[in-house]
Amino acid sequence: MAQDSATVLAETVAGAALVLVAGAVLIPVLRRLRQPPVIAEILAGIVLGPSLLGLLPGDLPATLFPPAVRTNLSAIAQVGILFFMFLIGWEADLGQIRARRKAVLGISLSAMVLPFGLGAALAWWLWDGHRTVAGHEVARPAFVLFIGTAMAITAFPVLARIIQDHRLQMTPVGILALASAAVGDALAWCMLAVVSLVAAGGGSGHLTTILVGSALYGAVLVGAVRPLLARLVTRMTKDGVVSARLLPVVAAGVFAAGWTTHRIGLDAIFGAFTFGLVMPRGTLRSLKAAVGVPLEHCTTLLLPIFFIATGLSVDVTGLGSAGLLELAAVIAVACLGKFGGTLGPARLSGLSWRDSSVLGVLMNTRGLTELIILNAGVRMGVLDTRMFTMMVLMALVTTAMAGPLVPRRAYARDDTADAVDGVDGVDGARGADPSGRAPAAVLEKTP
């Protein structure tokens, strides 16, 4: 047994090396096509999986990545996901979006409601062909709610990188996109929590247990953990220097919060995200340097494994002709929902048709956030392999569209200020600062 464990460990680290190298090779190639690294890393996983490498003799994907190795790679990747979700929660700043910011709220809500409704209608039609997962029937409400939620996603991290690459961060389009995606992030996790409750099933008693457990967890988090973290940061900060001991304490808190929400009946990512929400922000750069930067480096290393491990589970060859028709419908509904849900409110906010169209393309990017949600759907037992494959390919296509369709443009500082002031009072958004750059923390951790 010890020898078997050592062999699995050796195969796991070899598999991790292979997926990291594959992603690193494809990233510069795809960058020439104006694609973010996430596209290259997902494609690397698809290439190494049954969709391409599996077509060669010898079942190479199973040889290179046997089940035990894939399980270990997924576990390693989940560490990166938990840290990433903590950082997203920690960086969340919705204070800049006030009640009078009609443009931001109108765009964010419309860009979620329309794709959710269209996605739910499509899921109602698709359910019959995807109702069985691992021998168990998926409840139609859970399937419909999950697909609707997945269609409504806009990936803030990838969006921030695309906006920065296209020099849009201080334009009306860039600011509205970042602010709307910030609101959408918060709504998306709330929607996924509802889906988790529905998917858990187990009768009203089980649902009550989850609701009560979630309420108690939230109360403890706000009433006890938040002030404790604030006191801990204060004690471990002397003369503007944060003790190195704070990092392992925060990391332990992220893992403990993830374990708690899992035990409650929700996904572990909710624990990491909410722990980030109550983490003191502070104004000390040393706090970011001592805690945020090391965790960002960790996610930079581990998230490619998540992307590629996700790609390994994609089997395009298993779709068949009927699956290709369904895939076309999924992509069409995803694009129509996001683009249509963004275009109208953007025009009402004062943007031109051209800028409204660019904003619609930006809001259609799904990237990392979509993949996290899809993997949560697999863990919930809501998605079968074929549906998972179609949704991953949809996320890949909608994210890849932004590179060639969004024009590169740069405004002079004076023109930028005038343009920003002209958009329904939107003078700032999460992801942009007066220097015209997206926060380094967000961009550094963006895959």
N, C-alpha and C positions, 0 to 999 in steps of 0.2 A: 504493500500500500504506500509506504514511504517513497519507494522508487517511482510508483505511478504518479504520486503527487509532485515529485521533483520533475518528472517528464512533462506533466501538464504545465507546471510553472515555466519550464524552459520554452515550451511551445507557445505559451502566452506572451512572454517577453519577445520572442521571435516574431509572433504575429503583430504585436504592437509596433515593433521596428518596421515591419513590412508596410503596415498601413500608414505610418508616419512618413516613410520615404515615398510611397505612392502619392500621397497628398502633396508633399513638397515638390515632386516632379511636375504634377499637373497645375499647381498654382500659377507659376509664371506663364505657362501656356495659355491658361484661361484668362489671365490678367490682360494679355494682348487683345482679347476679345471683350475687354471691359467688364469682366465678371469678378465678383468678390470671391475670396478664398473658399467660402462655404460651398459654392458650386463645384469647385475643383475637388473638394474633399468628399462630397456626396458622390460625384462621378467616379472617384477612385474606388469607393466602396462598391458601386454598381459594377465596375469593371472587374473587381476581384471576386464578385459573387457569382451566383448562378446565371445571371443575365448575359455575361460574356465569357468569363473564364470557365464557367460551367459547361459551355458548349464544346470545349476541347475534351479529348479523351482522357480518362483517368479520374474524373470527378475531383479536379484540383481544388475547388473551394472547400470540400469536405476534408481533403488531405491537409491543406494549409490552415484551415480554421475548423477543426472538429468541434462538436457541441460544447465540450468542457472549456475549450479556448474561447469560444464566442461568449460563453457565460462570464468568464473572467474579464474579457475585454469590456463587456457591458457593465460589469461592476466597477471597473476602473473608470469608465466614462461617466458613470453616475456620480462619482466624486466631483468631477469637473462640473457636471450639471448643477449639483447642489451649491457649489461655490459660485457659479454663474448666477443662479437665481438669488442667492444672498446679495450679490453685488447689484443686481437689478433692483432689488428692494431697497438697498442702501442708497442707491443713486436716485431713487424715485423722488421727484419734486413737482408736485402738482399745484404748489402754492401760487405759481405764476399764472395759473389758468383761473381767472376769476369768473364770477357769475355773468358779467357783461360780455365775456368773450364769446359772442354768439357764433362767430365763424368757426372757432376751434370745436366747440361743443356740437354745433350743427354738422360739421364734417365728420367728426369722430363717431357720433351716434348713427348718422346716415350710412357711413361706410362700414358699420357693423350690422345694422338692422337689415338692410337690403340683402347682403350676401348671406346672412343667417337665414332669412326667410327663403331665399332661393335654394340654399343648401339643404334646408330642412325638407323642402318640397322634393328635391332630387333624392334625398335619402329615403323618403317615404316610398319612392319608386324602386330604389336599389335594394331595399331591405330584404325582400324575398330571396334575392340571390346571394345574400351575405348574412343571413340570419343565424347560421351555425358557425360557431367558433370553438375549436377543440372539443367537439362533441356536445356542446351546450348551445341552446338557443338564446340569442341576444334579444332582449326586450326591444320592441320597436321604438318606444319613447326614448330609451337610452341611445339607440343608434341614431335616431333622427336628431336629437339634441346635440350629440357629439359631432356629427357631420356638419350641422349648422354652425356650431362653435368653431370648428376647424376652418370653415370657409370664411369666417368673420375675422380671422387673425391678420394683423399686420406686424411684421417683425421689426421692433424698434432697433435692435443692435445692428442688423444688416442695413436697415434704412439709414441709420446715422452714418455708416461707412460710405454708402452710395452717395448721400448728400454731400459729404466732405470731399469725396473723389471728384464730384461734378461741380464743386465750388458753389453750392447752393445754400450754404448754412446761414447766410445773412440776407437771403432773398425772401419775399413773401411766400413763395412755394415751399422753400426749405423749412421755414419757421412753422408754417401751418402743418406741414407733414410731420415734423417732429412732435409738435404739441398734440396733434390729433392721435398720433401713434402712442404717445404717453398715456392719454386718456384710454385709448383702446387696450393698452396693456392691462390696466387695472380692471377694466370690464371683462377682459378675456379670462383672467384668472378667477373672477367671481363666477362667470358662466361655467368654467370647467369644474369648479367646486360643486355647482348644482348638478352637472352631469355625473360627477363622482357619486353623489348621493343617490341619483336615480339608478345608475349602473350597479351600485352596491346591492340594491334590492333588499331581500331578507325580511320584507314586511314592515309594517309601521313601527314595530318595536325596535328593529334594527336602525331604521331611519331616525327615530327619536334618540337613540343612543349616539348616533353620529352628530346630530344637531346639538345635543347637550354637551357632548365631548368637545365639539368645536367652540361652543360658547365658553366653556370653562377654560379651554386652551387660550382663547383670545383674552379672557379676563386676566389670567395669570401672566400672559405675555405683556399686556399693557400695564397691569397693576403692580407686578413684581419684577419681571425680567427687565423691562425698560429702565426703571429707576436704578436697578442693580447694575446694569451695564453702564449707565451714566456715572454712577459712583465708582465703578471699576476703572473706567477710562480716566476719571479725575485722579484716582489714587496712583495709577500707573503712568501718569504724565508729570514730569518734573522739568521745569524750565523749558517747556516746549518740546521736550523729548519724550516719546512714548516708549515704555519698556517693551523689549522683545517678547516678554512673557504673555503679552496681550494676544498675540496672534494665535497660539495654540488654544487659548481659552475661547476665543471667538470661533475658531474652527470646530472645537468641541460643541459649542452652542449650536452651530449650524447643523451638525450631525444629530444632536439630541432633539432639536426641533423637527428635523425630518423624520426621525424615528417616532416622535410623538404623534405627528399628524398621520403617519402610516398606521399606528396602532389605533388611532381614532376611526380610521376608515377612509381617510383621504390620501392623496398621493404625497410622497415625501417632499416633492418640490414645493408644496404649499408651506411646509414648515420652514424650509430654507428662505423662501421669499418673505414670509411674515417676520422671520427673525431679522432679516435685513431692514424691514420697515421700522423696527423699534431700535435698531442700532444707532447710537448717537452720531449725528453728522459732524457737528463741531465745525470750527473754522481753522483748526490746526492742520497744516500740511503734513506735519509729522504723523498724525493719525492715519492719513491716507497712505503715507510712505511705509508705516509699520504694519498695517493690516491690509489695505486695499491693493497695493502694488504686488505683494507676494501672491495674493489670491488671484489677481489678474494674470500673473505669470503662470500660475497653476492651471487656470482655465485655458490659457493659450496652448499649453502642452497637451491637456487632456481632451478638449473639445474636438480636435480632429479625430481622435479615436471614436468619439460618439458619432460624428458624422459618418465615418467610414463603416463603423459597426452597423449603423442604420442602413447604409447602402448595401451591406452584405445580406440583409434580410429582404431586399427588393428582388423580385423574380419577374422580369418582364416577359420571359418566355411562357409563364404560367397564365397570362391574361387571356390568350385566345382571341378570336375575332370579336366575340361578344364583349370581352373585357376591353378591347381597344375602343369599341363604341362607347362603353361606359366611361373610359378614360377621357375621351373627347368631350363627353357631356360634363364631366367633373371640371375639366380645365375651362370650358366655355362658361359654366355657371360661376366659377371662381372669378374669372376676369370680368364678366358682365356685372356681377354683384358689386365688386369693389370699385370698378370704373364708374358704373352708373351711380352707385351710392355716394361717390365723391364729387362727380362732375357738377350736379345741380347745386349743392350747397356752396361749392367753391365759386361758381359764377355769382351766386347771391351775395357772397362775401366781397365781391369786387374784382376778382381775378379775371383775366381775359380767357377766352376759350382755349388758347394755346397753353397758358399756365395752368388752367383747370385740368386740361388733359394730362399734362406732366404730373400734376399732383395725383391724378387718378392712377397713373402708372406706378408712382412711388408707393402709394397706399396698397398697391396690389402685391408688393413684396412680402413674402411670408418667412422664408429662411429658417433660422434657428428656432424661433418661437414655435413655428408650426411643427418642426420635428420633435421638439420636447412634448408637445401636446399629443402628437401621433403615437409616440412611444408610450405615453401615459394611457392612451386608448388601447394599446396592445396589452398592457399590464392589467387594465380593467376588464379585458376580455370582450371588448366592443368591436374590434377590427379583426377580420380574417386576413390571411396573407395577401390575397388579391386586392382587397380594399386598401390595405396598408400600402401596397405597391403603387396603386393609383394615386393615393393622396400624397405620397412622397414625390412622385413624378410631377404632380400638380404644383407642389411647393417648389420644385426645381425649376419648372418652366416659368412660373409667375415671378420668381426671383431673378431668373436669367433675363427676363424681358426688359428689366429696368436699365441694364447697361447700354444696349444699343438704342433704346427708345428715348431715354432722358438726355437732353442736350447738355453739353458742357458749357457753362457760362460763368462769368465772374463780373461782379459789379464793383465799381469804385466805391470807396467808403461813403462818400457823400450821397451818391445815387442810392446806395443800399439803405441808408438811413431814411431817405425820403420814401423809398418803396415800402419799407417795413412799416413806417408810420401810416401808410395808406391802406392797410389791410384791417379794417374794422377794429382798430385799436390793438391789434396784436403786436406787442412790442418785445416779446421774448418768449422763449419756449425751452423746455428741457432739451439739452443737447446743443444750445448755442450760447455763446457769451459775447461780450462787447468786442472781443478781439477778432471775432469772425471765425472762431474755430470751435468745433465740437469738443466737449470735455475730453481731455487726454485719457481719463479713466475709461470712458465709454468706448473710445476709439481703439485703445490698446487691447481691450478685451473682446472687441468685436471680431468674430471669426471671418 
